[in-house]
Amino acid sequence: MIIALAVEKNSIDSYLFSVFGRCKYILLYNSGDNSRRIIPNPFSAAFDGAGIQASQLLIENNCDVLIANNIGNHALAFLNSVGVKVYKSGVVTASTAIALFDEGKLEEAESKNADKRERVRYRKRGSQRK
């Protein structure tokens, strides 16, 4: 199983980054042979859609699981639709997050809008909600 972790620095001892799509690096950990590889996230500075683009990077690398602090709803829905499980972790190092995952202590991420598909829209100044 390949586990992806959104990390701040190019190290297994790095802390998980605050938001998945904007992470500087993605650590790929293979639980089968305990190997790991760190790849840069070329989409960390993207103007828009960083989470979706980083999600595609995970798919290209055959990831089964993502562990992150936070993830946007679009990226979460996209990963769920292709069978990648997403788990939330606190502010911990990548090695600690892997250990917590192996012990079954991480909770699976759920969309904030799971029950309702309502989007927040910006309104012009002075317009009122009905």
GROMACS elastic network, one bead per residue, 0.5 to 0.9 nm:
[ bonds ]
;  ai    aj funct       b0    kb
    1    29     6  0.81875   500
    1    30     6  0.57429   500
    1    31     6  0.54699   500
    1    32     6  0.62282   500
    1    63     6  0.74219   500
    1    64     6  0.61031   500
    1    65     6  0.77984   500
    2    28     6  0.64703   500
    2    29     6  0.55712   500
    2    31     6  0.63418   500
    2    32     6  0.80977   500
    2    61     6  0.85439   500
    2    62     6  0.70136   500
    2    64     6  0.54126   500
    2    65     6  0.65665   500
    2    66     6  0.87900   500
    3    27     6  0.79999   500
    3    28     6  0.57210   500
    3    29     6  0.50467   500
    3    30     6  0.63132   500
    3    31     6  0.73615   500
    3    63     6  0.59425   500
    3    64     6  0.60941   500
    3    66     6  0.58156   500
    3    67     6  0.73618   500
    3    98     6  0.82082   500
    4    26     6  0.63640   500
    4    27     6  0.55411   500
    4    29     6  0.63086   500
    4    30     6  0.88571   500
    4    58     6  0.72767   500
    4    63     6  0.63565   500
    4    64     6  0.78733   500
    4    65     6  0.60609   500
    4    67     6  0.62338   500
    4    68     6  0.85452   500
    5    16     6  0.70559   500
    5    17     6  0.87611   500
    5    20     6  0.84596   500
    5    25     6  0.83991   500
    5    26     6  0.55445   500
    5    27     6  0.50438   500
    5    28     6  0.66001   500
    5    29     6  0.80081   500
    5    65     6  0.85446   500
    5    66     6  0.58169   500
    5    68     6  0.60806   500
    5    94     6  0.67424   500
    5    97     6  0.83988   500
    5    98     6  0.86495   500
    6    15     6  0.86784   500
    6    16     6  0.56059   500
    6    17     6  0.56795   500
    6    18     6  0.83969   500
    6    19     6  0.78150   500
    6    20     6  0.55669   500
    6    21     6  0.81644   500
    6    22     6  0.86005   500
    6    23     6  0.56187   500
    6    24     6  0.77074   500
    6    25     6  0.62354   500
    6    27     6  0.65285   500
    6    66     6  0.78952   500
    6    67     6  0.68799   500
    6    68     6  0.56182   500
    6    69     6  0.81058   500
    6    94     6  0.83347   500
    7    10     6  0.75800   500
    7    11     6  0.81078   500
    7    12     6  0.84686   500
    7    14     6  0.61185   500
    7    15     6  0.58418   500
    7    18     6  0.85459   500
    7    20     6  0.83793   500
    7    23     6  0.59727   500
    7    24     6  0.66158   500
    7    25     6  0.53649   500
    7    26     6  0.58287   500
    7    27     6  0.67105   500
    7    68     6  0.82520   500
    7    93     6  0.82811   500
    7    94     6  0.70632   500
    8    11     6  0.84256   500
    8    14     6  0.60204   500
    8    15     6  0.59751   500
    8    16     6  0.59959   500
    8    17     6  0.50196   500
    8    18     6  0.84962   500
    8    23     6  0.60959   500
    8    24     6  0.55898   500
    8    25     6  0.62279   500
    8    26     6  0.85224   500
    9    12     6  0.83756   500
    9    13     6  0.83993   500
    9    14     6  0.54114   500
    9    15     6  0.75412   500
    9    16     6  0.87192   500
    9    17     6  0.87221   500
    9    23     6  0.88763   500
    9    24     6  0.68135   500
    9    25     6  0.63658   500
    9    26     6  0.89741   500
   10    13     6  0.86194   500
   10    14     6  0.70516   500
   10    24     6  0.83917   500
   10    25     6  0.64370   500
   10    26     6  0.84194   500
   10    27     6  0.80304   500
   10    38     6  0.64238   500
   10    39     6  0.81017   500
   10    40     6  0.81924   500
   11    14     6  0.51962   500
   11    15     6  0.88018   500
   11    27     6  0.80704   500
   11    38     6  0.75505   500
   11    94     6  0.83688   500
   12    15     6  0.83446   500
   12    27     6  0.74777   500
   12    36     6  0.84397   500
   12    38     6  0.85273   500
   12    93     6  0.73893   500
   12    94     6  0.55933   500
   12    95     6  0.59369   500
   13    93     6  0.55381   500
   13    94     6  0.60145   500
   13    95     6  0.62665   500
   13    96     6  0.85484   500
   14    17     6  0.87036   500
   14    92     6  0.83683   500
   14    93     6  0.53305   500
   14    94     6  0.60355   500
   14    95     6  0.82646   500
   15    91     6  0.66452   500
   15    92     6  0.54525   500
   15    94     6  0.59356   500
   15    95     6  0.88633   500
   16    19     6  0.86009   500
   16    20     6  0.87700   500
   16    23     6  0.82923   500
   16    67     6  0.84918   500
   16    68     6  0.65219   500
   16    69     6  0.66345   500
   16    89     6  0.82355   500
   16    90     6  0.81345   500
   16    91     6  0.62613   500
   16    92     6  0.61863   500
   16    93     6  0.59237   500
   16    94     6  0.61003   500
   16    97     6  0.83785   500
   17    20     6  0.67082   500
   17    22     6  0.78725   500
   17    23     6  0.54981   500
   17    24     6  0.78879   500
   17    25     6  0.87428   500
   17    68     6  0.72017   500
   17    69     6  0.66822   500
   17    70     6  0.84562   500
   17    91     6  0.80507   500
   18    22     6  0.81130   500
   18    23     6  0.74909   500
   18    68     6  0.76339   500
   18    69     6  0.54520   500
   18    70     6  0.61869   500
   18    71     6  0.87902   500
   18    91     6  0.79362   500
   19    22     6  0.56727   500
   19    23     6  0.63200   500
   19    51     6  0.86811   500
   19    68     6  0.71567   500
   19    69     6  0.62078   500
   19    71     6  0.58495   500
   19    72     6  0.80273   500
   20    23     6  0.54672   500
   20    26     6  0.89691   500
   20    44     6  0.88588   500
   20    50     6  0.85668   500
   20    51     6  0.64923   500
   20    54     6  0.79306   500
   20    55     6  0.89606   500
   20    67     6  0.87281   500
   20    68     6  0.59080   500
   20    69     6  0.71317   500
   20    70     6  0.60953   500
   20    71     6  0.53168   500
   20    72     6  0.78528   500
   20    75     6  0.89008   500
   21    24     6  0.87868   500
   21    41     6  0.83217   500
   21    43     6  0.72284   500
   21    44     6  0.61342   500
   21    45     6  0.89929   500
   21    46     6  0.89745   500
   21    49     6  0.80001   500
   21    52     6  0.73712   500
   21    53     6  0.76959   500
   21    54     6  0.57419   500
   21    55     6  0.78305   500
   21    71     6  0.71669   500
   21    72     6  0.79382   500
   21    75     6  0.81497   500
   22    25     6  0.89219   500
   22    41     6  0.79413   500
   22    43     6  0.71061   500
   22    45     6  0.67066   500
   22    46     6  0.82008   500
   22    50     6  0.64793   500
   22    51     6  0.72609   500
   22    54     6  0.84647   500
   23    26     6  0.72150   500
   23    40     6  0.86861   500
   23    41     6  0.66951   500
   23    43     6  0.85567   500
   23    44     6  0.57467   500
   24    39     6  0.88728   500
   24    40     6  0.60726   500
   24    41     6  0.54163   500
   24    42     6  0.79034   500
   24    43     6  0.85327   500
   24    44     6  0.59427   500
   24    45     6  0.88546   500
   25    38     6  0.65761   500
   25    39     6  0.56773   500
   25    41     6  0.51013   500
   25    42     6  0.86055   500
   25    44     6  0.85575   500
   26    37     6  0.84066   500
   26    38     6  0.56942   500
   26    39     6  0.53908   500
   26    40     6  0.62295   500
   26    41     6  0.63885   500
   26    58     6  0.86640   500
   27    36     6  0.69387   500
   27    37     6  0.58646   500
   27    39     6  0.64491   500
   27    40     6  0.87207   500
   27    94     6  0.80673   500
   28    35     6  0.83453   500
   28    36     6  0.54827   500
   28    37     6  0.51498   500
   28    38     6  0.60006   500
   28    39     6  0.77419   500
   28    58     6  0.88544   500
   28    61     6  0.83628   500
   28    63     6  0.77862   500
   29    32     6  0.89456   500
   29    33     6  0.89509   500
   29    34     6  0.67129   500
   29    35     6  0.59564   500
   29    37     6  0.66113   500
   29    38     6  0.85979   500
   29    98     6  0.85224   500
   30    33     6  0.59916   500
   30    34     6  0.53407   500
   30    35     6  0.52982   500
   30    36     6  0.61163   500
   30    37     6  0.86712   500
   31    35     6  0.72738   500
   31    36     6  0.88310   500
   32    35     6  0.79516   500
   33    36     6  0.89302   500
   40    43     6  0.88474   500
   40    44     6  0.88281   500
   41    44     6  0.57276   500
   41    45     6  0.89257   500
   41    54     6  0.68474   500
   41    57     6  0.82257   500
   42    45     6  0.74743   500
   42    46     6  0.81497   500
   42    53     6  0.89962   500
   42    54     6  0.80479   500
   43    46     6  0.50457   500
   43    47     6  0.87595   500
   43    49     6  0.84625   500
   43    50     6  0.53832   500
   43    51     6  0.80956   500
   43    53     6  0.65441   500
   43    54     6  0.63049   500
   44    47     6  0.89505   500
   44    50     6  0.62269   500
   44    51     6  0.85576   500
   44    54     6  0.80518   500
   45    48     6  0.86746   500
   45    50     6  0.74609   500
   46    49     6  0.69276   500
   46    50     6  0.54943   500
   46    53     6  0.89021   500
   47    50     6  0.73927   500
   48    51     6  0.85095   500
   49    52     6  0.54330   500
   49    53     6  0.62702   500
   49    54     6  0.86017   500
   49    74     6  0.87434   500
   49    75     6  0.85426   500
   50    53     6  0.52083   500
   50    54     6  0.59856   500
   50    55     6  0.84260   500
   50    75     6  0.86813   500
   51    54     6  0.51413   500
   51    55     6  0.60120   500
   51    56     6  0.87070   500
   51    71     6  0.73888   500
   51    72     6  0.67205   500
   51    74     6  0.75288   500
   51    75     6  0.51696   500
   51    76     6  0.84588   500
   52    56     6  0.63885   500
   52    57     6  0.88189   500
   52    72     6  0.88218   500
   52    74     6  0.68844   500
   52    76     6  0.85522   500
   52    78     6  0.71902   500
   52    79     6  0.85719   500
   53    56     6  0.51535   500
   53    57     6  0.65497   500
   53    58     6  0.89894   500
   53    75     6  0.84011   500
   54    58     6  0.65569   500
   54    59     6  0.89219   500
   54    75     6  0.83732   500
   55    58     6  0.50990   500
   55    59     6  0.64820   500
   55    60     6  0.87817   500
   55    75     6  0.64125   500
   55    76     6  0.85851   500
   55    78     6  0.75563   500
   55    79     6  0.65705   500
   56    59     6  0.50367   500
   56    60     6  0.62263   500
   56    61     6  0.86925   500
   56    78     6  0.89665   500
   56    79     6  0.85462   500
   57    60     6  0.51190   500
   57    61     6  0.64236   500
   57    62     6  0.89039   500
   58    61     6  0.51161   500
   58    62     6  0.63760   500
   58    63     6  0.54734   500
   58    64     6  0.85432   500
   58    66     6  0.83687   500
   58    79     6  0.88931   500
   58    84     6  0.89067   500
   59    62     6  0.50247   500
   59    63     6  0.58851   500
   59    64     6  0.83965   500
   59    79     6  0.84008   500
   59    82     6  0.83430   500
   59    84     6  0.83070   500
   60    63     6  0.78654   500
   63    66     6  0.74326   500
   63    84     6  0.69612   500
   64    83     6  0.73616   500
   64    85     6  0.64763   500
   64    86     6  0.88627   500
   65    83     6  0.87947   500
   65    84     6  0.53665   500
   65    86     6  0.58102   500
   65    87     6  0.75484   500
   66    79     6  0.88876   500
   66    84     6  0.71033   500
   66    85     6  0.62997   500
   66    87     6  0.61812   500
   66    88     6  0.84942   500
   67    70     6  0.89651   500
   67    85     6  0.86434   500
   67    86     6  0.59663   500
   67    88     6  0.57986   500
   67    89     6  0.65800   500
   67    94     6  0.88306   500
   67    97     6  0.74384   500
   67    98     6  0.83390   500
   67   101     6  0.84448   500
   67   106     6  0.87419   500
   68    71     6  0.68975   500
   68    86     6  0.76323   500
   68    87     6  0.65219   500
   68    88     6  0.52821   500
   68    89     6  0.58928   500
   68    90     6  0.82150   500
   68    97     6  0.89497   500
   69    87     6  0.83461   500
   69    88     6  0.53269   500
   69    89     6  0.51254   500
   69    90     6  0.58248   500
   69    91     6  0.69313   500
   70    88     6  0.66986   500
   70    89     6  0.82107   500
   70   109     6  0.86552   500
   71    74     6  0.84763   500
   71    75     6  0.67231   500
   71    76     6  0.63589   500
   71    86     6  0.87732   500
   71    88     6  0.84861   500
   71   109     6  0.83845   500
   72    75     6  0.54605   500
   72    76     6  0.60987   500
   72    77     6  0.86267   500
   72   111     6  0.82947   500
   73    76     6  0.50135   500
   73    77     6  0.60138   500
   73    78     6  0.84582   500
   73   110     6  0.85548   500
   73   111     6  0.56720   500
   73   112     6  0.70222   500
   73   113     6  0.77141   500
   74    77     6  0.51735   500
   74    78     6  0.60687   500
   74    79     6  0.86153   500
   74   111     6  0.87666   500
   75    78     6  0.50225   500
   75    79     6  0.61158   500
   75    80     6  0.85003   500
   76    79     6  0.52438   500
   76    80     6  0.60717   500
   76    81     6  0.85246   500
   76    85     6  0.89263   500
   76    86     6  0.72514   500
   76   109     6  0.79031   500
   76   110     6  0.78541   500
   76   111     6  0.69389   500
   77    80     6  0.51127   500
   77    81     6  0.60739   500
   77    82     6  0.88790   500
   77   110     6  0.89689   500
   77   111     6  0.73543   500
   78    81     6  0.51532   500
   78    82     6  0.66887   500
   78    83     6  0.89423   500
   78    84     6  0.87683   500
   79    82     6  0.53867   500
   79    83     6  0.63530   500
   79    84     6  0.51108   500
   79    85     6  0.71501   500
   79    86     6  0.76130   500
   80    83     6  0.50877   500
   80    84     6  0.54239   500
   80    85     6  0.62664   500
   80    86     6  0.75915   500
   81    84     6  0.76078   500
   85   108     6  0.72871   500
   85   109     6  0.82223   500
   86   107     6  0.86606   500
   86   108     6  0.57717   500
   86   109     6  0.55713   500
   86   110     6  0.84023   500
   87   101     6  0.83231   500
   87   106     6  0.61495   500
   87   107     6  0.56049   500
   87   109     6  0.51238   500
   87   110     6  0.88348   500
   88   106     6  0.63439   500
   88   107     6  0.59718   500
   88   108     6  0.62368   500
   88   109     6  0.56897   500
   89    92     6  0.72857   500
   89    97     6  0.66621   500
   89   100     6  0.85840   500
   89   101     6  0.89866   500
   89   106     6  0.63017   500
   89   107     6  0.77178   500
   90    97     6  0.83550   500
   92    95     6  0.82195   500
   92    96     6  0.61571   500
   92    97     6  0.63552   500
   93    96     6  0.52099   500
   93    97     6  0.62242   500
   93    98     6  0.87301   500
   94    97     6  0.50248   500
   94    98     6  0.62399   500
   94    99     6  0.86995   500
   95    98     6  0.51845   500
   95    99     6  0.63606   500
   95   100     6  0.87431   500
   96    99     6  0.50576   500
   96   100     6  0.61555   500
   96   101     6  0.85745   500
   97   100     6  0.50399   500
   97   101     6  0.61104   500
   97   102     6  0.86107   500
   97   106     6  0.82142   500
   98   101     6  0.50585   500
   98   102     6  0.61897   500
   98   103     6  0.86645   500
   99   102     6  0.50896   500
   99   103     6  0.62617   500
   99   104     6  0.86987   500
   99   105     6  0.87748   500
  100   103     6  0.50922   500
  100   104     6  0.62394   500
  100   105     6  0.51944   500
  100   106     6  0.62142   500
  101   104     6  0.50353   500
  101   105     6  0.58696   500
  101   106     6  0.56007   500
  101   107     6  0.88319   500
  102   105     6  0.77266   500
  102   106     6  0.88741   500
  103   106     6  0.82250   500
  104   107     6  0.81040   500
  110   113     6  0.85298   500
  110   114     6  0.71343   500
  111   115     6  0.86302   500
  112   115     6  0.82548   500
  112   116     6  0.88786   500
  113   116     6  0.52742   500
  113   117     6  0.60693   500
  113   118     6  0.73412   500
  113   119     6  0.86936   500
  114   117     6  0.72456   500
  116   119     6  0.88805   500
  123   126     6  0.82147   500
  123   127     6  0.64482   500
  123   128     6  0.81205   500
  123   129     6  0.87535   500
  124   127     6  0.57501   500
  124   128     6  0.88495   500
  125   128     6  0.86009   500
